[in-house]
Amino acid sequence: MTRILVIDDDVELCELLTDYLSPEGFEVETVHDSDKGLERALSNEHDFVVLDVMLPGVSGFEVLRSIRKSSVIPVLMLTARGEDVDRIVGLEMGADDYLPKPFNPRELVARIRAVQRRGASKNNNEAQPVSLKRLNVGDLALDTGTRTVMKKGKTVELTAAEFDLLEMLLRSAGEVVSRKDLVSRVLGRGLDPFDRSIDVHVSSLRKKLGHKIKGIERIKTVRGIGYLYALPEKDEIR
């Protein structure tokens, strides 16, 4: 059973989510303040965190920042509808996904399960041959078994979504991958022309990996289509 921690000061919403998520096979704990929420999020007693941005006192962003200093637990942020900046900031700080309020609980379940499927790919990869588990492209080495990325021998810390996005791009290095395919496989949902989540994740990857490799733009935007991970001359996917 998936253990979910909901950090939100809206008591009525927390009760609604508990009533809805429990029959779906989730064990739910709710916390209504940021300090207690952070303490519980770092307790290693949960599998997933649903975190509201608008918390009294310390904001949800600060809670997320503190969580990401020592934990890779999946975090979905609840944002105010129309506040695009909140969604972008949350994703840039390491949130795995976001959901604007008000929302349908069914969509929350779908988002949670989509994030879980990303994590489950680690277990699925354990049965793969070593050649499929490890990718070496240019200065990067990606291991799907341990879900680690190394750049010139140094570990690059990525969120679950960033890792899956990079894996897709590396497996198709030198070729364009459509935004539709990236959104479907990385975020587990259909393409919404107004949803910039995948673009924020790409931007974050660029910052963490460096914008260029051997003088070539590392991740190229192909306008109107998607993204391409550059394959410098003489490099190959191994």
Phi, psi and omega in degrees: 000132179285128180262115184250135174253122177255122179247102184201135182278357177276097184299319182296318178296319179299320178294320178297315181295321178298315180296326183275320186283327183303311178295343179275002177097017179252142173262118191248132170240135180243142178226142188249004176223157188293318183297311178294323180298316179296317179302315181288325180295330182263011184278351184063025180253004182230162179253347188200146178235130170253117191236124178279140179290317187271077176258148177291144181079244179285130183287164177299329178297318180292323176297316179298317180302317180292322178298314186290346177292334185219005184215146177250018179304136179300136180230127173248128183259140175262123183239162176287136181302134178091347181273076182300325182298323179298318182294316181295314180299316180300315179294319180295331181273357174116008175293146180276333178193174178217163177214123180281142175274149351285158183221162175274127180306332178297322179292324177300315178301316181298319180293317179300314182292328177295317178295321179297323180297327177298313179295326181293339181297336178298315180293322180295327182287341182297335181271356182279153173298153181304324182298332179270338182285330188243134178237132176236112180228116181059237183267008182251144172231118182245129180243112182284340179291314179261356182052051178238153177231131178242137173240112183053041176085357180250138182291137175250120182279120181235151172285170180300316181294319179297320179297311182295323177296313180297319179301315179300316181293320181292321180295339178243027183307133182091354180233152180281134174249127185289151176299323180301314180292321180295314180297317182296313187274329182272317184259348175071031178212173179284162182283124174248120184301342181262358181267115183259017185304313184296326179291324177294319178296321177296316179300319179295319178299317180301318180294319184283328184263343186098139186288334184231154174226120183054040177080001181252140177301125188294307180241109184269139173272123176257100191306129177082355182236298183173224185225154179226128174273122186293140177245095182303153179304142179075355175271156178212162178275127182237000000 
